[in-house]
């Protein structure tokens, strides 16, 4: 009997060790490029997306656009351009998010039957269009030419992923395993077919996706800050809807620059918090001066993120406290002097005109 018990204990130990090894070996960060994203942004370019925040498009985008222009006939280009204009060219998030909720090509079968996202609702029937585009543009051949180059780009950011999440969780004072506990896989994708300096996050099932346009800077943890911060900041803001109404009078002022984007209390607060903390973490990592940090925040203010100066001035009080950002958040919103922020905005732009 004792021998049997010892055998059972040994087997149990082996199974336990095996399970632990499986957990350790489970890849959390995924940098493998996604053919669905490649296809949908190739479509976007072929259909009429030609804007870039940088002076020059990424070389891969130029090459792919040249190829698509040569292989697609004029009638088809007109057809997909009409679809693109109907949706509006600024919904680059929707093109990516829709693609991530489909199966692999060539079918692009919808696999998300609970998508209530307003952007995705606009894309009704886009799976059929993707199927057709994938075949007409011979994306399978194009993908073979570029997938290794795309993975090389993504992997340049791998050494900074864990560091970035640690900086974020430390700053927001959440569990150091916050992302690991709630996310199955954390995907990082840099898409040269998008415009420079654009990015978004999306969740599919238990996976978290950070999708970024090409960068002009060197790889570093800052590539992860903005979109990853949204995973912590957004729920904090959304759970304080009543107190958030305090900033309602600031929305029309911010819209003078935002022009329809971030046009609610929740959106303004989420984006202001994310952008300000992003710059604070960047300044800490790169050891930027106070003047450099101020200039970075001022750039956000110029874009219309009207609370960025306020947060720069008041987040240090949170940093010196012992509270989590979630617990300190109500005080940050309560202490906003709305009239002061209105006057700050008016005076700032008045001085810029002089």
N, C-alpha and C positions, 0 to 999 in steps of 0.2 A: 504493500500500500504506500509506504514511504517513497519507494522507488517511482511509483506512478505519479505521486504528487510532485516529485522533483522534475519528472519529465514534463508534466503539465506547466509547471512554473517556468521551465526553460523555453517551452514553445511559446508561452505567453510573453516572455521577455523578448524573444525573437520577433514576434508580431508587433509588439510595442515599438521596438527599435526600428523595425521596417517602416511603420507608420510615421515615426518621427523623421526618418530619413526622407520619406516621400514629401512631408511638409517642408523640410529644408530645401528639397530639390525643386519644389514647385516654383515656377518662374512667375514672379509678381509683375515685374516690368516687362512689357512687350514692345520691341522696337521694329518688329517685322513689318514692312510696308503692306498696305492693304489695297488689293486690286480694285475693290469697289470704290474706294476714294479716288484712286487714280482715274478710273473710268468716268466718274461723275464730274470731276473737275476738268477732264479732257473735254467732256461734253459741254461744259460751261464755256470753255474757251472757244470751242468750235461754233457755239451758238451766239457768241457776241460779246463775251466777257473779255474786255481788253484793258481795263484800268489796272494800274499798279501804283501803290503809294511811294515806291522807290522810283528813281529816275530811269532805271533799266529793269526789265523783267529778268527773272532768273534764267540762265542759259538753257536749262532743261525745258522751261516753259516756252522759250523761243523756238527750240527745236521741235517740240511736240506740236505747237501751233502751225509751224511750217509744214509738217507732215500731214496734219489734218486738212489744211487748206489744199494740199495736193491730191488727197485721196477722196474727198467728198465732193459730189457734184453740186452745181449751183442751186438746183431745185431743192435738194435736201437741206442745204445751208439756209435757204430762205425759210423752209418749214421749221427747222429747229430754232432759228432766230425769232420767229413769230411766237414760239412757245416761251422762249427766254424773255422776250419783251412783255408777254402777258404776265409772267410771274414777277418780273422786276429784277433788275440785275444785281441788286444789293443783297439778295437772300442767299449769300454763299453758305451760311450756316445750314439752311434748309436742304441744299443739294447734298451736303456731306452727311447730315443727320439722317436723311431719307435713305441714302446708300447704306449706311451702317445698320439700318433695319431691314435689309434685304439679305437673301442668301447669295452664294457665290455665283458669278457669271458662268454660263451665258444666260441663265434664267432670271436672276435678280428677283426671285420670288419673295414677296413680303413675308417677314417672319415676326413682325410686331403687330399684333392685332389689338393692342390697347394703347396705341399712340394717340394721345389727345392733344399733342403739341400743335398750336395754331399754324406754325410754319409748315409742318408735315401735311396738314390737311390741304394746303394749297397744291401739293404735289400729287394729287390724285391722278393715277394713270402713268406716272413717271417711270414705273417699273417696266412698262411696255416700251416706252421710249428708250430706256437704257438698253434693253435687249436689242432693239433695232440698231442703235448707235454702236454698240459693242461689235456687232457683226459688220456693219457698213464700214466702220473705221478700222477694222481688223486690230482691235485693241489687244487681242491675245498675242499678236506678233510684237506690238509696241511694248507691251508689258514685259516680255522677255528681254527686250533691249534695255529697259530702265530699272527693273526691280532691284538689281544688285547695287546700282548707283544710289537708289533711294535708301536702301538699307544702310549703306555706308554713311549717308548723311545722318540718318536717325541714330546710328550707333555712336556718333561723336558726342551725343548728349547723355549716353548711358552712365558715365562716371559721376554725373551730377544729380541724378534723379533722387537717390535716397537722401543725399545731403539737403536738397531743396525741400523735400517733405519734412525733414527734421527741423529745418529753420521755420517752416510754416507752423508745425504743431507746437514747437517751443514758443513761438510768438503768440499764438492764439490760446496757448495753455490748454490744449486738449491732450488726450492720451497719445503717447508717442507712436502707438500702433493704430492710430485713428484710421488711416487709409487702408492699412492691411486688414483691419477688422471688418470694414464695410465694403471693400472692393475685392472682386475676384481677381481681375487682372487690371493693371494700369497701363494703358496703351499710350505711347508717345509717337506721333506721326508729324513729320515736317513735309508739307506738300508744296513743291516748287511751282505747281500749276495754279496756286492761289497767289494773291497779291502779297508783297512784303508787308510785314507789320499787321497782319490780320490773324485772328485765332479764335477758337471757340472750344467749349467742352461739351461732351454729350455722354449720357449713360445708356447702355444697352444691357438689360438684365442686371447682372452683378458686376459688369465691367465699366470702367471709367476711361474715357478717351480725351486726350488733349491733342487737338488738331491745330497745327500752326502753319502759317505761310512761311516762306523763306526768310532768313535773317541775314543782316549784313554784318553782325558782330560775331565775335568768337563764341563757341559753345560754352555754356556755363549754367549754373543753377537757376539763373533768372529766366531761362526758357520755360521753367515749370511754375514759377510763382503765380502768375495772373490766373490762369485757368484752374489751377489746383486750389487756389484760395477760394474760388467760388464755391467749392464743395463744403467749406466750413462757413463762409460768410453768408451765403444765401439763406440757409435755414435760420440763422440768427436774426437776420433782418425780417424774413417772412413771418417769424413767430412774434413780432412786435408791431403788428400792423396798426394798432391804435395809436401808439406813441409816434409812429412814423408820420402820421398825419400832420405833425407839427411843421414839417418842412414843405407843406403843400404850396405855400406862397413863393417858394424859391423855384418851383418847376418852370413857370413861364420865363424867368430870367435865364435859366440854364438852356432852355429851348432856343434862345437866340443863337446859340452856337451848335447845339446838338441836332437841331432841325428834324425832330421827329423821333430820333433815337432816345432810349432811356427816358421815356416821357411819363413815368409814374414815380411816386415816392419810393417804392420798393426798388425800382431799377436804378434810380439816382443814388440811393444809399448803397446798394450792393456794389455798384461800379465805383463809387467814390472810395469806399472802404478798400476794395480790392486793389484799385490803382495806387492808393496811398501806401498801403502796407507793402505792396509789390516794390515800390520805390524805396521804402525804408529798409526792406530786406536786401535789396540790391546795394544800397549804400553801405550797409553793414558788411556784406561779403566783399565788395570791391574797395572798402575803406575810403569811400568818397567823403569829401569835406561837407560841412553844413551848407556852404554856398552851392555846391554841386547838387545836393539833395533838394535844396530850395528851388533851383532851376528845373529840376526834373518834375517837381510838384507843380511848379508854375506852368509847365507845358501841358499838364493835365487840366489845370484850371482854364487855360486858354481854349481847350477843346470843349469846355462847357461843364466840366465836373466841378460844380460850384462849391462843394463841401471839402475839396481836397486841401485847401489852405487851413480850414478849421481843424481837420483831422491831423494834419501835420503838427499843429500847435497843441492839440489836446491829447493825442495818443500817448505822448510821454507820461502823462498823469496815469494813464492805464498801465504803462510799462512799470512805473514805480509802485503800483498797487500790488496786492497779492491775489487779485481776482482774476478769473478767466475772462476772456473777451466777451463771452456769452453773458456773464453776470454783470460786466461793466457797461455793456452796450446801452441799457436804458439811461444811465447817467450821461453818457456821451450825447445822446439825442436830446435829453431834457435840458442840457446846458447850452444848446445852440441858441445864440441870440439872433433870432430871425431878422430883426431890423438891422442889426450890425452887418449880417452877411449880405443883405440886400444892398446896403450902402457901400460895402466893400466892393461888390460886383460893379455897381454903377461908377464908383470912383476909379476903379481899376481900368475900365474901358474908356472912361473920360480922359484919363491920363495918357492912355495909349494913343489917343487921337491927337494929342497936343504935340 
